[in-house]
Amino acid sequence: MKQKYSIFSIVRNAIGYHEGWQEAWRSPDPKAHYDMIIVGAGGHGLGTAYYLAKECGVRNVAVLEKDWLGGGNTGRNTTICRSNYLWDESAALYDHSVDLWHGLSRELNFNVMYSPRGLIHLAHSVHDIQEIGRRGNSNYLNGIDAEYLTPEQVKQWVPFINLNTRYPVMGGLLQRRAGTARHDAVAWGYARGADALGVDIIQNCEVTGFRIEENVVKGVETSRGFIGANKVGCVVAGHCSVLAEKAGFRLPIESFSLQALVSESIKPKIDCVVMSNGIHAYISQSDKGELVIGAGSDPYNSYSQRGGFDLIEETVGAVVELYPIFSRMRMLRQWGGVVDVTVDRSPILSKTPVKNLYFNCGWGTGGFKATPGSAHVFAHSLAGEDMHPVAAPFSIDRFNTGALVDEGAAAAVAH
């Protein structure tokens, strides 16, 4: 039984110099067989295991991670949560996530630091104005909050913004329910919740292949030996195409390194998220006072988790142009994450050509914001015979039928 976090448990443990806290999750040895195996201990994978155990009654579950929990893209993103996507299918999935974000800390009894501070998507051209107008109308029809802002209204939200840049700010699209969350806390909260329900979280256990008999998956080969399972769900972001090839099929995915950086800490200055496609940068401020800055992905395929200086220079130049007030600040650290990009910039939540083998991937730069919604519908898909209705449009079959969900414009600046 996990200890409940509360003001009383903090006071009680303070008396004992905080030496009596329980471990947040166990480190068990793998069993010989599980009902379900989830490959990948990021937010999506851990969340899937949590909802399998809590809502679907499937508790004989293992989450396998080749490195450490949350060490992949979950810990290497810019923490943005939003649902202002264009198509009905995307709107249903991402807004389901936003709804879950709002109550996630209470659900997990773990503070994921969700902050619905609002997000502004800037427009710098006639084309941008038309795009955010179309998307805003689509959001409205899908019951998603969206407000068009004039340049003057953008200035009210961000007083120090430079409206008269080389690409003047001509307006913006505001989603007030959007915001940020603490990426590490999301992984830790789901891990703690899943572990309390009996899920085994096994770190340093790399999946090296699949055991498939008569086109039915029977389990996974790992660096710690074979582990059997009735069903296997793969949630490994940028390395999903590598795992798919081990199972004998290919995914329509390319992997790129996506860069981000943070500045030195300053007092609270920007209390919303601001994105710009035209100038190619987005920015928010963390709880520690750092400016969290992101931009585009590398123009070539890569599995590197390091950034390149050319893209950093472009990103910082764009930020300084939009926000001259930050021109003398110093970069504190930078990093890269491996993003998996599909041709229509939408994810894959799907059965595969191998029976009982499922993949949840292709999120590109949209993975973190979709974490709770993706995990929830993927868990119900694994537990049932058919894919969850919200997940069904994102089947791998759409690349054969042509029923794409093209989110190239709304997916963000990285595409």
C-alpha positions as CSV (number, residue, x, y, z in Angstrom):
1,M,0.0,0.0,0.0
2,K,1.6,3.3,-1.1
3,Q,1.8,6.1,1.3
4,K,-0.7,8.9,0.5
5,Y,1.0,12.2,0.0
6,S,-0.5,15.0,2.0
7,I,0.4,17.9,4.3
8,F,0.1,15.4,7.2
9,S,2.6,12.9,5.7
10,I,5.0,15.8,5.1
11,V,4.8,16.9,8.7
12,R,5.1,13.3,10.0
13,N,8.2,12.6,7.9
14,A,9.8,15.9,8.7
15,I,9.9,14.8,12.4
16,G,12.0,11.8,11.3
17,Y,14.3,14.0,9.0
18,H,12.5,12.6,5.9
19,E,14.2,9.3,6.3
20,G,11.0,7.2,6.4
21,W,9.5,7.9,3.0
22,Q,8.6,4.7,1.1
23,E,10.1,4.1,-2.3
24,A,7.9,5.4,-5.1
25,W,8.0,2.1,-7.0
26,R,9.6,-1.3,-6.7
27,S,12.4,-2.7,-8.8
28,P,11.3,-6.4,-9.3
29,D,12.8,-9.1,-11.3
30,P,10.8,-10.1,-14.4
31,K,8.3,-12.9,-14.2
32,A,8.3,-15.7,-16.8
33,H,5.0,-14.5,-18.2
34,Y,2.6,-11.6,-18.1
35,D,-0.9,-10.9,-19.5
36,M,0.5,-7.8,-21.1
37,I,3.9,-6.2,-21.7
38,I,4.4,-2.5,-22.4
39,V,7.7,-1.7,-24.0
40,G,8.9,1.8,-23.0
41,A,8.7,3.4,-19.6
42,G,8.0,7.0,-20.7
43,G,4.8,8.8,-19.9
44,H,2.7,7.0,-22.5
45,G,3.9,3.5,-21.5
46,L,3.6,4.0,-17.8
47,G,0.2,5.7,-18.2
48,T,-1.0,2.8,-20.4
49,A,0.0,0.3,-17.6
50,Y,-1.7,2.5,-15.0
51,Y,-5.0,2.6,-16.9
52,L,-4.8,-1.1,-17.7
53,A,-4.6,-1.9,-14.0
54,K,-7.0,0.7,-12.7
55,E,-9.7,0.8,-15.3
56,C,-9.4,-2.4,-17.3
57,G,-8.7,-4.8,-14.4
58,V,-5.5,-6.1,-16.0
59,R,-2.8,-6.1,-13.3
60,N,-0.4,-8.8,-14.5
61,V,1.5,-6.2,-16.5
62,A,5.1,-5.4,-17.0
63,V,6.7,-2.2,-18.3
64,L,10.1,-2.8,-19.8
65,E,12.6,0.0,-20.2
66,K,16.1,-0.4,-21.7
67,D,17.5,2.5,-19.7
68,W,15.9,4.4,-16.8
69,L,12.3,5.4,-16.2
70,G,11.4,8.6,-18.0
71,G,14.9,8.9,-19.6
72,G,13.7,9.2,-23.2
73,N,11.5,11.9,-24.7
74,T,9.4,12.2,-21.6
75,G,12.3,13.9,-19.9
76,R,13.5,15.8,-23.1
77,N,10.6,18.0,-24.1
78,T,9.2,21.5,-23.5
79,T,6.3,20.4,-21.3
80,I,3.5,22.0,-23.5
81,C,-0.1,20.8,-23.2
82,R,-2.7,21.9,-25.7
83,S,-5.5,20.6,-28.0
84,N,-6.0,23.3,-30.7
85,Y,-5.6,20.9,-33.6
86,L,-7.4,21.1,-36.9
87,W,-9.1,17.8,-37.7
88,D,-12.0,16.2,-35.8
89,E,-9.9,13.1,-35.1
90,S,-7.0,15.0,-33.6
91,A,-9.4,17.3,-31.6
92,A,-11.0,14.3,-30.0
93,L,-7.7,12.7,-29.0
94,Y,-5.9,15.8,-27.8
95,D,-8.8,17.4,-26.0
96,H,-9.4,14.1,-24.2
97,S,-5.8,14.6,-22.9
98,V,-6.5,18.2,-21.8
99,D,-9.5,17.0,-19.9
100,L,-7.4,14.4,-18.1
101,W,-4.6,16.8,-17.5
102,H,-6.9,19.0,-15.4
103,G,-7.5,16.3,-12.8
104,L,-4.3,14.2,-13.1
105,S,-2.5,15.4,-9.9
106,R,-5.6,14.4,-7.8
107,E,-6.0,11.2,-9.8
108,L,-2.4,10.1,-9.1
109,N,-2.0,11.7,-5.7
110,F,1.2,13.2,-7.2
111,N,1.7,16.8,-8.2
112,V,2.3,16.9,-11.9
113,M,2.4,20.7,-11.8
114,Y,-0.2,21.2,-14.5
115,S,-0.5,24.9,-15.2
116,P,-3.4,25.9,-17.6
117,R,-1.7,29.3,-18.3
118,G,-2.9,29.7,-21.9
119,L,-1.1,29.3,-25.2
120,I,-0.9,31.8,-28.0
121,H,-0.1,30.7,-31.6
122,L,1.2,33.8,-33.4
123,A,0.4,34.7,-37.0
124,H,3.0,36.6,-39.1
125,S,1.4,36.6,-42.6
126,V,-1.8,36.4,-44.5
127,H,-1.4,32.7,-44.8
128,D,-0.9,32.4,-41.0
129,I,-4.1,34.5,-40.4
130,Q,-6.0,32.2,-42.7
131,E,-4.6,29.1,-41.0
132,I,-5.4,30.1,-37.5
133,G,-8.8,31.3,-38.6
134,R,-9.6,28.0,-40.1
135,R,-8.2,26.1,-37.1
136,G,-10.0,28.3,-34.6
137,N,-13.3,27.7,-36.3
138,S,-12.7,24.0,-36.4
139,N,-11.8,24.1,-32.7
140,Y,-15.0,26.0,-31.9
141,L,-17.1,23.4,-33.8
142,N,-15.4,20.6,-31.8
143,G,-16.1,22.3,-28.4
144,I,-12.5,23.4,-27.9
145,D,-11.8,26.9,-26.6
146,A,-10.2,29.2,-29.2
147,E,-10.0,33.0,-29.3
148,Y,-8.7,35.1,-32.1
149,L,-6.4,37.9,-30.8
150,T,-5.5,41.2,-32.6
151,P,-1.9,42.4,-32.3
152,E,-2.9,44.8,-29.6
153,Q,-4.5,41.9,-27.6
154,V,-1.3,39.8,-28.1
155,K,0.6,42.8,-26.6
156,Q,-1.7,42.8,-23.6
157,W,-0.8,39.1,-22.9
158,V,2.9,39.6,-23.6
159,P,3.7,43.3,-23.0
160,F,7.4,43.0,-23.9
161,I,6.9,41.3,-27.3
162,N,8.2,43.1,-30.4
163,L,5.2,43.3,-32.8
164,N,7.2,45.0,-35.6
165,T,9.8,42.3,-36.3
166,R,11.0,41.3,-39.8
167,Y,7.8,39.2,-39.8
168,P,5.3,41.5,-38.0
169,V,2.9,39.9,-35.5
170,M,-0.5,40.2,-37.3
171,G,-2.6,38.3,-34.7
172,G,-2.8,35.1,-32.7
173,L,-4.9,32.1,-31.7
174,L,-5.4,31.7,-28.0
175,Q,-6.3,28.5,-26.1
176,R,-6.8,29.4,-22.5
177,R,-7.1,25.8,-21.3
178,A,-3.6,25.0,-22.7
179,G,-0.5,25.2,-20.6
180,T,2.4,23.2,-19.2
181,A,3.1,20.3,-16.8
182,R,6.2,19.0,-15.2
183,H,7.5,16.2,-17.5
184,D,9.4,14.2,-14.9
185,A,6.6,14.3,-12.4
186,V,4.2,12.9,-15.0
187,A,6.4,9.8,-15.5
188,W,7.0,9.5,-11.7
189,G,3.3,9.9,-10.9
190,Y,2.2,7.2,-13.4
191,A,5.0,4.9,-12.3
192,R,4.0,5.2,-8.6
193,G,0.3,4.7,-9.4
194,A,0.9,1.7,-11.7
195,D,3.3,0.1,-9.1
196,A,0.7,0.4,-6.4
197,L,-1.7,-1.5,-8.5
198,G,0.7,-4.4,-9.0
199,V,2.4,-3.5,-12.3
200,D,6.1,-4.5,-12.5
201,I,8.3,-1.7,-13.8
202,I,11.6,-3.3,-15.0
203,Q,14.4,-0.9,-15.9
204,N,17.7,-1.7,-17.7
205,C,15.8,-4.4,-19.6
206,E,16.3,-3.9,-23.4
207,V,13.9,-5.6,-25.8
208,T,16.1,-7.2,-28.5
209,G,13.4,-9.0,-30.4
210,F,10.0,-10.7,-30.5
211,R,9.1,-14.4,-30.3
212,I,6.4,-14.8,-33.0
213,E,4.7,-18.2,-33.7
214,E,2.3,-18.5,-36.7
215,N,2.1,-14.7,-36.8
216,V,1.1,-14.4,-33.2
217,V,3.4,-12.7,-30.7
218,K,4.3,-14.9,-27.7
219,G,6.6,-12.5,-25.9
220,V,9.8,-10.5,-26.1
221,E,13.5,-11.4,-26.1
222,T,15.3,-9.1,-23.7
223,S,18.7,-8.4,-22.3
224,R,17.4,-10.3,-19.2
225,G,16.1,-13.3,-21.1
226,F,12.8,-14.2,-22.7
227,I,9.6,-12.8,-21.1
228,G,6.3,-14.3,-22.3
229,A,3.1,-12.3,-22.8
230,N,-0.4,-12.6,-24.2
231,K,-0.2,-9.1,-25.8
232,V,2.6,-6.6,-26.3
233,G,2.3,-2.9,-26.7
234,C,5.2,-0.9,-28.0
235,V,5.5,2.8,-26.9
236,V,9.1,3.7,-27.7
237,A,8.9,7.0,-29.6
238,G,11.8,7.6,-32.0
239,H,12.9,4.0,-31.9
240,C,9.5,2.5,-32.8
241,S,10.6,1.8,-36.4
242,V,13.6,-0.2,-35.1
243,L,11.3,-2.4,-33.0
244,A,8.9,-2.8,-35.9
245,E,11.7,-4.2,-38.1
246,K,12.5,-6.7,-35.4
247,A,8.9,-7.9,-35.7
248,G,9.2,-8.2,-39.5
249,F,7.3,-5.1,-40.8
250,R,8.1,-1.5,-41.5
251,L,6.4,1.7,-40.2
252,P,6.0,4.9,-42.3
253,I,8.1,6.9,-39.9
254,E,11.2,9.0,-39.9
255,S,13.2,9.9,-36.8
256,F,14.8,13.3,-36.2
257,S,16.5,15.0,-33.3
258,L,14.4,17.8,-31.9
259,Q,16.3,20.5,-29.9
260,A,15.4,22.6,-27.0
261,L,17.2,24.8,-24.4
262,V,16.7,26.7,-21.2
263,S,18.1,30.0,-20.0
264,E,19.4,31.0,-16.7
265,S,16.6,31.6,-14.1
266,I,14.9,35.0,-13.8
267,K,11.9,36.3,-11.9
268,P,8.5,35.5,-13.3
269,K,8.1,37.4,-16.6
270,I,6.0,35.4,-19.1
271,D,2.9,33.7,-17.8
272,C,1.7,31.9,-20.9
273,V,3.2,29.9,-23.8
274,V,3.9,31.7,-27.1
275,M,4.4,29.8,-30.3
276,S,5.5,31.1,-33.7
277,N,5.7,29.2,-37.0
278,G,6.9,32.1,-39.0
279,I,9.8,33.1,-36.8
280,H,10.2,29.4,-35.8
281,A,10.4,29.4,-32.0
282,Y,8.3,28.9,-29.0
283,I,8.8,30.0,-25.4
284,S,7.4,29.6,-21.8
285,Q,8.8,30.0,-18.3
286,S,9.3,27.1,-15.9
287,D,8.5,27.0,-12.2
288,K,12.3,27.5,-11.6
289,G,12.4,30.7,-13.6
290,E,14.1,29.3,-16.7
291,L,12.9,30.3,-20.1
292,V,12.1,27.0,-21.9
293,I,12.8,27.5,-25.6
294,G,12.2,25.1,-28.5
295,A,12.2,25.3,-32.3
296,G,12.5,23.0,-35.2
297,S,13.9,19.5,-35.7
298,D,17.2,18.7,-37.5
299,P,16.8,18.5,-41.3
300,Y,18.3,15.0,-41.4
301,N,17.4,11.6,-39.8
302,S,19.1,11.0,-36.5
303,Y,18.9,9.1,-33.2
304,S,21.1,11.7,-31.5
305,Q,20.1,13.2,-28.2
306,R,22.4,16.1,-28.7
307,G,21.7,19.5,-30.3
308,G,23.5,21.2,-33.1
309,F,24.9,24.8,-32.7
310,D,23.4,26.0,-36.0
311,L,19.9,25.4,-34.9
312,I,20.6,26.9,-31.5
313,E,21.8,30.0,-33.2
314,E,18.7,30.2,-35.4
315,T,16.4,29.7,-32.4
316,V,18.1,32.2,-30.2
317,G,18.1,34.8,-33.0
318,A,14.3,34.3,-33.4
319,V,13.7,34.6,-29.7
320,V,15.7,37.8,-29.4
321,E,13.9,39.3,-32.4
322,L,10.5,38.7,-30.8
323,Y,11.6,39.4,-27.2
324,P,14.5,41.9,-27.2
325,I,14.2,42.0,-23.4
326,F,15.9,38.6,-23.3
327,S,18.9,39.5,-25.5
328,R,21.5,39.5,-22.8
329,M,20.5,36.3,-21.1
330,R,22.7,33.2,-21.1
331,M,21.8,29.7,-22.2
332,L,22.0,27.3,-19.2
333,R,21.7,23.9,-21.0
334,Q,20.4,22.4,-24.2
335,W,19.4,18.9,-25.4
336,G,17.8,16.9,-28.1
337,G,15.0,14.3,-28.2
338,V,14.3,11.7,-30.9
339,V,11.0,12.4,-32.5
340,D,9.1,10.0,-34.7
341,V,7.4,11.7,-37.6
342,T,4.7,10.3,-39.9
343,V,3.9,11.7,-43.3
344,D,0.6,13.3,-42.0
345,R,2.2,14.5,-38.7
346,S,-0.4,12.4,-36.7
347,P,0.3,9.5,-34.5
348,I,-0.2,5.7,-34.9
349,L,-2.2,3.9,-32.4
350,S,-2.9,0.6,-34.0
351,K,-2.8,-3.2,-34.3
352,T,-0.1,-4.4,-36.5
353,P,0.4,-7.2,-39.1
354,V,1.4,-9.5,-36.1
355,K,-1.5,-10.6,-34.0
356,N,-1.6,-9.2,-30.4
357,L,1.3,-6.8,-31.1
358,Y,0.3,-3.1,-30.9
359,F,2.2,0.1,-31.5
360,N,1.6,3.6,-30.1
361,C,4.1,5.9,-31.9
362,G,4.5,8.6,-34.5
363,W,3.7,11.5,-32.2
364,G,6.5,13.8,-33.5
365,T,6.5,16.8,-31.2
366,G,3.0,16.2,-29.9
367,G,3.8,13.3,-27.6
368,F,4.0,14.9,-24.2
369,K,0.8,17.0,-24.6
370,A,-1.1,13.8,-25.5
371,T,0.3,11.6,-22.6
372,P,-2.8,11.0,-20.5
373,G,-5.3,10.7,-23.4
374,S,-3.0,8.5,-25.5
375,A,-2.3,6.2,-22.5
376,H,-6.0,6.0,-21.6
377,V,-7.3,5.0,-25.1
378,F,-4.3,2.7,-25.8
379,A,-4.9,0.8,-22.5
380,H,-8.6,0.3,-23.4
381,S,-7.5,-0.8,-26.9
382,L,-5.1,-3.4,-25.5
383,A,-7.7,-4.7,-23.0
384,G,-10.4,-5.1,-25.7
385,E,-10.7,-6.8,-29.0
386,D,-11.1,-3.5,-31.0
387,M,-9.3,-0.2,-30.9
388,H,-10.8,2.5,-28.7
389,P,-13.1,4.8,-30.9
390,V,-10.8,7.8,-30.3
391,A,-7.8,5.8,-31.3
392,A,-9.4,4.0,-34.3
393,P,-8.7,6.8,-36.9
394,F,-5.0,6.6,-36.2
395,S,-4.6,3.0,-37.5
396,I,-1.6,2.1,-39.6
397,D,-4.0,1.1,-42.3
398,R,-4.7,4.8,-43.1
399,F,-1.4,5.0,-45.0
400,N,-2.8,2.4,-47.5
401,T,-6.4,3.7,-47.7
402,G,-5.4,7.4,-47.9
403,A,-7.6,8.4,-45.0
404,L,-4.8,10.6,-43.5
405,V,-5.2,13.0,-40.6
406,D,-3.0,15.8,-42.0
407,E,-1.9,18.1,-39.1
408,G,1.2,19.6,-40.8
409,A,0.1,23.2,-39.8
410,A,-1.2,22.6,-36.3
411,A,1.4,20.1,-35.2
412,A,3.8,22.9,-34.3
413,V,7.0,24.6,-35.6
414,A,9.1,21.4,-35.7
415,H,7.4,20.1,-38.8
